[in-house]
């Protein structure tokens, strides 16, 4: 059965080693754009890994990835450059709002408070301005772009002609209607952008046919039209994608996030700092939330949660998380410390959101964070249940929490 239904099987350890040694590593648009979001130390470590792959002739990007990178590069640069002024404006606005709102307060000396605020914030504002001055002037001299151009010189695919692009869009319309991956999650985008993932996918297939090497995609895209997920954990590419690539090119297919890719590259010979991997993971998580927010905004109309549904959803979660916290407190000695700390961290995030909810401050961003938290918490609970130290009776109670959380996620999955 394994040979017939190979797309449903994960690679064994020996298969992974063989895959890693012989594959072609393909990078998507976000993994390149994120080079502008990392610290210089992390970028240097990342480029060291990529240059090794180039020397082994295991590096490649589709033409569409390069095109999307250039289309979005300036926006990413400007977003970070303007962030300094935005922070300074927030601080200035806060000072002005306090002065305007409470200028006639009978028991506060606003003049004295304003002087203390200005004195206290002057050091902070000075540091922000210094950081702005030290920020790379990428529009004048772009070392990231220079390194990427040098890195992928001779390792980028060809563009499709107009007829081929039109054919893909026509096929894409049918695929999206039938929810055939990848790309159908972008169906709400404008006509000129909704087929980007599908174009990348077809260019990957063409390259796989040509080189006859298995493909490993390093991706910053977390949409469910690429990944097979269970309980918040990304298991492997969707079986449909694995099958399509094997049927059309006769090779295997796998996906890694950028941080997992760097983790697997970390050896005694290749020293990759843990802080670099953590930074790459943090940026990925922030981008996941940003993209999730964008998709929610694009949905509009019938896809958008109304206020009542949102409140009911979050109220059920609050009740669920309170029960989970009580269960954890009552049995904390049974739970491995590392899992207890992970669970506690995410429950604290939920507490902050719960306070916002009580004060009527729930918004779309809170909804996104709630959804992401449930996926993380589900993953941690499964690790607790599978721990050898956990008592079977306590494991059963955690399983009850899993069932309730999965039911909630299933009901609202379509809104994500």
C-alpha positions in Angstrom: 0.0 0.0 0.0 2.8 2.4 0.8 4.0 2.5 -2.8 0.5 3.1 -4.1 -0.4 5.8 -1.6 3.1 7.2 -1.1 1.7 10.8 -0.9 0.1 10.0 2.5 3.3 8.8 4.1 6.0 10.9 5.7 9.6 10.2 4.9 11.5 7.8 7.1 14.7 9.0 8.8 16.8 7.3 6.1 14.6 8.7 3.3 15.0 12.2 4.8 18.8 11.9 4.8 18.7 10.8 1.2 16.3 13.6 0.3 18.5 16.2 1.9 21.6 15.0 0.1 20.1 14.8 -3.4 17.3 17.4 -3.5 17.0 20.8 -5.0 16.2 23.5 -2.4 13.6 26.0 -3.7 12.9 29.2 -1.8 9.6 31.2 -1.9 9.2 34.9 -2.0 8.8 35.5 1.8 12.0 33.7 2.7 13.8 36.2 0.5 12.0 39.3 1.6 12.6 38.3 5.3 16.3 39.0 4.7 15.3 42.7 5.2 13.6 41.8 8.5 16.4 39.9 10.2 19.4 41.3 12.1 22.6 41.5 10.1 24.1 38.6 12.2 21.2 36.4 11.2 21.4 37.4 7.6 25.1 36.5 7.5 24.5 33.1 9.0 21.6 32.5 6.6 23.7 33.4 3.5 26.5 31.1 4.7 24.1 28.2 4.5 22.7 29.3 1.1 26.2 29.6 -0.4 27.0 26.1 0.7 23.9 24.9 -1.1 24.9 26.8 -4.2 28.4 25.2 -4.2 26.6 21.8 -4.2 24.3 23.0 -7.0 21.2 22.4 -4.8 19.9 26.0 -4.9 17.1 27.4 -7.2 14.2 29.8 -7.3 11.3 30.0 -9.8 11.1 33.1 -12.0 7.8 34.1 -10.3 9.6 34.2 -6.9 12.2 36.6 -8.2 9.4 38.7 -9.8 7.4 38.9 -6.6 10.5 39.7 -4.6 11.2 42.8 -6.8 7.6 43.8 -6.7 7.5 43.8 -2.9 11.0 44.7 -1.9 10.6 48.4 -1.7 7.4 48.1 0.4 9.2 45.9 2.9 12.1 48.4 3.1 9.8 51.4 3.6 7.7 49.5 6.2 10.8 49.2 8.4 12.1 52.7 7.7 8.8 54.4 8.6 8.4 52.3 11.8 10.7 54.5 13.7 8.7 57.6 12.9 5.5 55.8 13.7 6.7 54.8 17.2 7.8 58.4 17.8 4.4 59.6 16.6 2.6 57.2 19.0 4.6 58.5 21.9 3.9 62.1 21.0 0.2 61.5 20.5 0.0 59.8 23.9 1.6 62.8 25.6 -0.8 65.2 23.8 -3.9 63.1 24.5 -3.1 63.0 28.2 -2.6 66.8 28.3 -5.8 67.5 26.3 -8.0 65.0 28.1 -7.0 65.8 31.7 -5.9 69.4 31.5 -8.6 70.4 34.0 -8.2 67.5 36.4 -8.6 69.0 39.9 -6.2 66.6 41.6 -3.4 66.3 39.1 -0.6 68.8 38.4 -0.5 68.3 34.6 2.4 70.7 34.2 4.6 68.7 36.5 3.5 65.4 35.0 4.2 66.6 31.5 7.7 67.7 32.5 8.3 64.2 34.1 7.0 62.5 31.0 9.2 64.5 28.7 12.2 63.9 30.9 11.5 60.1 31.1 10.7 59.6 27.4 13.6 61.8 26.1 16.1 59.0 26.5 13.7 56.5 24.7 13.1 58.9 21.9 16.8 59.5 21.5 17.5 55.8 21.2 14.8 55.4 18.6 16.3 58.3 16.6 19.8 56.7 16.9 18.4 53.4 15.7 16.8 55.1 12.7 20.1 56.8 11.8 21.9 53.4 12.0 19.2 51.6 10.0 20.6 50.3 6.7 20.0 52.7 3.8 18.9 49.9 1.4 17.5 52.3 -1.2 21.0 53.8 -1.6 23.2 50.7 -1.1 21.4 47.3 -0.8 23.8 44.6 0.4 20.9 42.2 0.7 19.9 42.6 -2.9 23.6 42.4 -4.0 24.0 39.1 -2.1 20.8 37.6 -3.4 21.7 38.6 -7.0 25.1 37.0 -6.7 23.6 33.9 -4.9 21.0 33.1 -7.5 23.0 34.1 -10.6 22.4 31.2 -12.9 20.0 29.5 -10.5 16.7 31.1 -11.4 14.0 29.7 -13.7 12.6 31.2 -16.9 9.5 33.3 -17.3 6.4 31.9 -18.9 5.1 33.6 -22.1 1.7 35.3 -22.1 -0.1 32.3 -23.6 1.2 30.0 -20.9 0.2 32.5 -18.1 -3.3 32.8 -19.6 -3.6 29.0 -19.7 -2.5 28.8 -16.0 -5.1 31.4 -15.0 -7.8 29.5 -16.8 -6.8 26.3 -15.2 -6.4 28.0 -11.9 -10.0 29.2 -11.9 -11.2 25.6 -12.2 -8.7 24.4 -9.6 -9.7 27.0 -7.1 -13.4 26.2 -7.5 -12.6 22.6 -6.7 -10.2 23.6 -3.9 -7.2 21.9 -5.5 -3.9 23.2 -4.0 -1.9 25.3 -4.1 -3.3 28.9 -4.2 -7.0 28.6 -3.7 -6.7 30.5 -0.4 -5.7 33.5 -2.5 -8.9 33.4 -4.5 -10.0 36.7 -2.9 -7.0 38.6 -4.2 -7.0 40.7 -7.3 -6.9 39.0 -10.7 -3.2 39.8 -11.2 -2.1 38.4 -7.9 -4.4 35.5 -7.1 -2.5 33.0 -9.2 1.0 33.7 -8.0 1.3 30.5 -5.9 0.0 28.4 -8.7 2.5 29.9 -11.2 5.3 29.1 -8.7 4.0 25.6 -8.4 3.9 24.9 -12.1 7.4 26.4 -12.5 8.6 24.0 -9.7 7.0 21.1 -11.5 8.8 22.1 -14.8 12.1 22.3 -13.0 11.6 18.9 -11.3 10.9 17.3 -14.7 14.1 18.8 -16.1 16.5 18.1 -13.2 14.9 14.8 -11.9 15.7 15.8 -8.3 13.3 15.7 -5.4 12.1 19.2 -4.4 12.4 20.7 -0.9 10.5 24.0 -0.7 11.6 26.5 2.0 8.5 28.5 2.6 7.2 31.4 4.6 3.6 30.6 3.5 1.5 29.0 6.2 -1.8 28.7 4.3 -3.6 25.4 4.5 -3.4 25.1 0.7 0.2 24.1 1.1 0.5 22.3 4.5 -1.2 19.3 6.1 -1.7 20.3 9.7 -2.9 18.5 12.8 -3.4 20.1 16.1 -1.4 23.2 15.2 1.6 21.1 13.9 2.7 21.2 10.3 3.2 17.6 9.4 4.1 17.7 5.7 3.0 19.1 2.3 -0.6 18.3 1.4 -0.8 14.8 -0.1 -2.4 16.3 -3.3 0.8 18.3 -3.9 3.1 15.4 -3.3 1.0 13.2 -5.6 0.9 15.9 -8.4 4.7 16.4 -8.4 5.3 12.7 -8.4 2.8 12.0 -11.1 4.2 14.8 -13.4 7.9 14.7 -12.5 8.5 11.4 -10.8 10.2 12.9 -7.7 9.4 13.5 -4.0 8.4 16.8 -2.4 8.7 18.3 1.0 8.4 21.7 2.7 10.3 23.3 5.6 9.8 26.6 7.3 12.9 28.7 7.3 13.7 28.2 11.0 13.3 24.5 10.7 15.6 24.5 7.6 18.3 26.3 9.6 17.9 24.0 12.6 18.5 21.0 10.3 21.6 22.7 8.9 23.1 23.2 12.3 25.9 20.7 12.8 29.3 20.7 14.6 30.9 21.9 11.4 28.2 24.5 10.5 27.8 26.7 13.6 24.5 28.4 13.4 23.7 30.4 16.5 20.5 29.5 18.4 19.6 33.2 18.6 19.6 33.3 14.8 17.1 30.4 14.6 14.9 32.0 17.2 14.9 35.3 15.4 13.9 33.6 12.1 11.1 31.7 13.9 9.9 34.9 15.6 9.8 36.8 12.2 7.9 33.9 10.7 5.3 33.9 13.4 4.8 37.6 13.0 4.4 37.2 9.3 1.9 34.4 9.8 -0.2 36.7 11.9 0.1 39.5 9.4 -0.9 37.3 6.5 -3.8 35.8 8.5 -5.1 39.3 9.2 -4.8 40.2 5.5 -6.8 37.1 4.5 -9.5 38.0 7.1 -9.8 41.5 5.7 -10.1 40.2 2.1 -12.9 37.8 3.0 -15.5 40.5 3.8 -19.2 39.9 3.2 -20.4 36.4 4.0 -17.0 35.2 5.1 -16.5 37.7 7.9 -17.4 36.9 11.5 -20.0 39.3 12.9 -19.7 40.7 16.4 -22.1 38.2 18.0 -20.3 35.1 16.5 -17.0 36.5 17.5 -18.0 37.1 21.1 -19.6 33.7 21.4 -16.4 32.1 19.9 -14.1 33.9 22.3 -16.4 33.3 25.3 -16.2 29.6 24.7 -12.5 29.7 24.4 -12.2 31.7 27.6 -14.2 29.0 29.5 -12.1 26.3 27.8 -8.7 27.9 28.8 -9.8 28.5 32.3 -10.6 24.8 32.7 -7.3 23.9 31.1 -5.4 26.2 33.5 -7.1 24.7 36.5 -6.2 21.2 35.3 -2.6 22.2 34.8 -2.4 23.8 38.3 -3.9 20.7 40.0 -1.5 18.3 38.2 1.6 20.5 37.7 3.9 17.9 39.2 2.7 15.3 36.6 3.5 17.6 33.7 7.1 17.7 32.3 8.5 21.2 33.2 9.3 22.1 29.6 5.7 21.5 28.5 4.3 23.2 31.6 6.3 26.3 30.8 5.2 26.3 27.1 1.6 25.9 28.1 1.8 28.5 30.8 3.3 31.0 28.3 0.4 30.6 25.8 -2.2 30.7 28.6 -0.7 34.0 29.7 -1.3 35.4 26.3 -4.9 34.3 26.5 -5.3 36.0 29.8 -4.3 39.3 28.2 -6.9 38.8 25.5 -9.5 37.8 28.1 -9.0 41.2 29.8 -9.5 42.9 26.5 -12.6 40.9 25.9 -14.1 41.9 29.3 -13.5 45.5 28.4 -15.1 45.2 25.0 -11.8 45.6 23.2 -11.9 42.5 21.0 -10.9 43.1 17.4 -9.8 41.0 14.4 -6.2 40.9 15.6 -7.3 39.4 18.9 -9.3 36.8 17.0 -6.2 35.9 15.0 -4.1 35.5 18.2 -6.8 33.4 19.8 -6.8 31.1 16.8 -3.0 30.8 16.7 -2.9 30.2 20.5 -5.4 27.3 20.2 -3.2 25.6 17.6 -0.1 26.0 19.7 -1.9 24.8 22.9 -3.2 21.8 21.1 0.3 20.9 20.0 1.6 21.2 23.6 -1.3 19.2 25.1 -0.5 16.3 22.7 3.1 16.4 23.8 1.9 16.2 27.4 -0.5 13.3 26.7 2.3 11.4 25.0 4.7 11.9 27.8 5.7 8.8 29.7 5.4 10.6 33.1 1.8 11.5 32.8 -0.8 9.4 34.6 -3.4 7.8 32.3 -6.3 9.3 34.2 -4.8 12.8 33.9 -3.9 12.2 30.2 -7.6 11.3 29.6 -8.7 14.7 31.1 -6.3 16.5 28.8 -7.7 14.5 25.9 -11.1 15.9 26.8 -9.7 19.4 26.4 -8.2 18.4 23.0 -11.7 17.3 21.8 -13.3 20.6 22.8 -10.5 22.7 21.3 -10.6 20.7 18.0 -14.4 21.2 17.8 -14.0 25.0 18.3 -11.3 25.1 15.7 -13.3 23.1 13.2 -16.3 25.3 13.5 -14.3 28.5 12.8 -11.6 27.1 10.5 -13.3 28.5 7.4 -12.9 32.0 8.6 -9.1 31.7 8.7 
